[in-house]
Amino acid sequence: MTQRFSEPLFVISVAARLVEMHPQTLRKYEREGLIAPSRTSGNLRLYSDSDIERLRQVKYLVENRGLNLAGVQLALELTHQIQDLRSRIISASTERKPSPVINELDGVLASLGFVDEQRVRDQQRQGDGQS
């Protein structure tokens, strides 16, 4: 049975090059529970775009914020909770423009090294359309 994936997937060597880390570091982060790439039936690790974003965040937290892996785990959990809160606020909002609370949450997410690549692309497209 062949698995079908709806998004680009990268083998460990390509993923490591994309995030400028050694493949062994990616394996270590998986053992520590910081990342969970999907696996093929032959047990080959496959990293998605969201896995790559998460690895970039881990790298930022370790290199730029000086966190150890326990601190990184806590920061990743906080990132997830803030993203969830942000989504719930947006869903409950009737305004079309971002509220100050959303802007504040985005600032906190940025300080945790989280970059929502899709939101950045959407904002760039909106900016291009306003010219």
C-alpha positions, 0 to 999 in steps of 0.5 A: 500500500502506497501512502499519499502525501498532500504536501512536500516532504524531504528526506533527512539529508535535504531537511538538514541542509534546509535548516543548516543542521547536521542530520544527527542533530535532527535525529537527536531532536526526534529522540528528545520529542521536539520533532516527529517526522512521518515515516515511510513503510521502509522507516525512512524519515520524511520532513514536511514544511511544518517540520522544517518550520519547527526545526527553524524555531528550535534552532533559533531558540537554541542559538539565539535565545540560549535555551537548553532542550528542556527550555525549547520543549517549554517554548514549543508548548507555549507557541502551540498554546498561543497559536490556539488562543490566537485562532480562537480570538480571530474566530470570535472576532467580528472585525476585519482588521487585526486587533491589538491583542492579535498583534501582541500575540504575534509579537510574543510568537516572534520572540519565541522564534515562531514564523508562520510562513503562510501568514507572511506570504498572505501579508506580502500578497496583501501589501502587493495588492495595495500599491 
